[in-house]
Amino acid sequence: MKTDLKVALTKRELEILELVMEGLSNKDIASKLYVGVHTVKSHINTIFNKTDMNRIQLAVWASHYLKQQNVTTTEDSSS
């Protein structure tokens, strides 16, 4: 597991990461972002590969990562 928090994530990956952290399912994330479930799975798999974590580890890590990055994604994405 990579814990150095120096993982480069795209804006979309950050949006998805935040929703994973909130406990949303892939289907719920897809619905919220107006994309297909397959697209969400693809982004999540990319995040898994970049971080070397599973979904549960990722959700816990995400809260620390997003705070360190000073990221607010889902609210800002519509502006």
C-alpha positions as CSV (number, residue, x, y, z in Angstrom):
1,M,0.0,0.0,0.0
2,K,1.3,3.4,-1.0
3,T,0.9,5.8,2.0
4,D,3.2,8.7,1.0
5,L,0.2,10.6,-0.4
6,K,2.1,11.6,-3.5
7,V,-0.3,9.9,-5.9
8,A,-1.3,12.0,-8.9
9,L,-5.0,11.7,-9.6
10,T,-7.1,13.3,-12.3
11,K,-10.0,15.6,-11.5
12,R,-12.4,12.9,-12.4
13,E,-10.6,10.3,-10.2
14,L,-10.7,12.8,-7.3
15,E,-14.5,13.2,-7.8
16,I,-14.9,9.4,-7.8
17,L,-12.6,9.1,-4.8
18,E,-14.7,11.5,-2.8
19,L,-17.8,9.5,-3.6
20,V,-16.1,6.2,-2.7
21,M,-15.2,7.8,0.6
22,E,-18.8,8.6,1.2
23,G,-19.7,5.0,0.7
24,L,-21.5,5.2,-2.6
25,S,-21.8,2.1,-4.8
26,N,-20.4,2.2,-8.4
27,K,-24.0,2.4,-9.6
28,D,-24.7,5.4,-7.4
29,I,-21.5,7.1,-8.4
30,A,-22.3,6.5,-12.1
31,S,-25.8,8.0,-11.6
32,K,-24.5,11.0,-9.7
33,L,-21.8,11.8,-12.3
34,Y,-24.0,10.9,-15.4
35,V,-21.6,8.3,-16.6
36,G,-21.8,4.5,-17.1
37,V,-21.0,2.0,-14.4
38,H,-18.3,0.6,-16.6
39,T,-16.6,4.1,-16.7
40,V,-16.8,4.3,-12.9
41,K,-15.2,0.8,-12.5
42,S,-12.5,1.8,-14.9
43,H,-11.6,5.0,-12.9
44,I,-11.7,3.1,-9.6
45,N,-9.4,0.4,-11.0
46,T,-7.0,3.1,-12.1
47,I,-7.1,4.6,-8.6
48,F,-6.6,1.1,-7.1
49,N,-3.5,0.6,-9.4
50,K,-2.1,4.1,-8.5
51,T,-2.6,3.6,-4.7
52,D,-2.2,-0.2,-4.4
53,M,-5.3,-0.3,-2.1
54,N,-8.6,-2.0,-2.0
55,R,-11.9,-0.1,-1.7
56,I,-12.1,-0.1,2.1
57,Q,-8.5,1.1,2.5
58,L,-9.1,3.6,-0.3
59,A,-12.1,5.1,1.5
60,V,-10.1,5.6,4.7
61,W,-7.0,6.9,2.9
62,A,-9.2,9.3,0.8
63,S,-10.2,11.4,3.7
64,H,-6.6,12.1,4.5
65,Y,-5.5,12.5,0.9
66,L,-8.4,14.9,0.0
67,K,-7.7,17.0,3.1
68,Q,-4.0,17.2,2.3
69,Q,-4.7,18.2,-1.3
70,N,-7.3,20.7,-0.1
71,V,-9.7,19.3,-2.6
72,T,-13.4,19.9,-2.8
73,T,-14.6,18.2,-5.9
74,T,-18.3,17.3,-6.1
75,E,-19.6,20.7,-5.1
76,D,-17.2,22.6,-7.3
77,S,-17.5,20.4,-10.4
78,S,-20.7,22.1,-11.5
79,S,-19.3,25.6,-11.4
